[in-house]
Amino acid sequence: MGEQRLSTKFPPEVLDAYADSGVDLSALFSAGSLGSRMGLTVLEASAERVVGTLPVEGNTQPYGLLHGGASAVLAETLGSVGAMLHGGPEKIAVGVDLNCTHHRSARSGQVTGVATPLHRGRSTACYEVAITDEAGKRVCTARLTCALRPAKAA
């Protein structure tokens, strides 16, 4: 697996941890098929910080505003990626609680989410996700808690 093929920027320690696992990092630490349909992109990923973007267009509710569920998808994706990277190759992260507070609307452009850890333990990880519009104004604040479970052997 060559570092140049990865669309998400991973720190060297993540690349080293997964080097012999046979895992496609970009696929594992991505938004999956739902995120792909929504245009979600994970730009950088580490256990300390995960950054991603989502276009407003195509992800709106009937009033033309960014759908709150779209913000939730962005938040859950970024927080889950952080939790998976914290857990490492021997664990999987499963979301158990997500809450989102919507502060303002977005009608166009894209939003950016930044997930940072609030707690990283042996069995749970909790991330805060700040979602902002192109002007840097906060659109949504979310908190995701993930259970860290043992990964099953392939």
Buried (B, 14 or more C-beta within 10 A) or exposed (E): BEEEEBEBEBBEEBEEBBEEBEBEBBEBBBBEEEBEEBBBBBBBBBBEBBBBBBBBEEBBEEEEBBBBEBBBBBBBBBBBBBBBBBBBBEBBBEBEEBEBEBEEBBEEBBBBBBBBBEEBEEEBBBBBBBBBBEEEEBBBBBBBBBBBEEBEEE
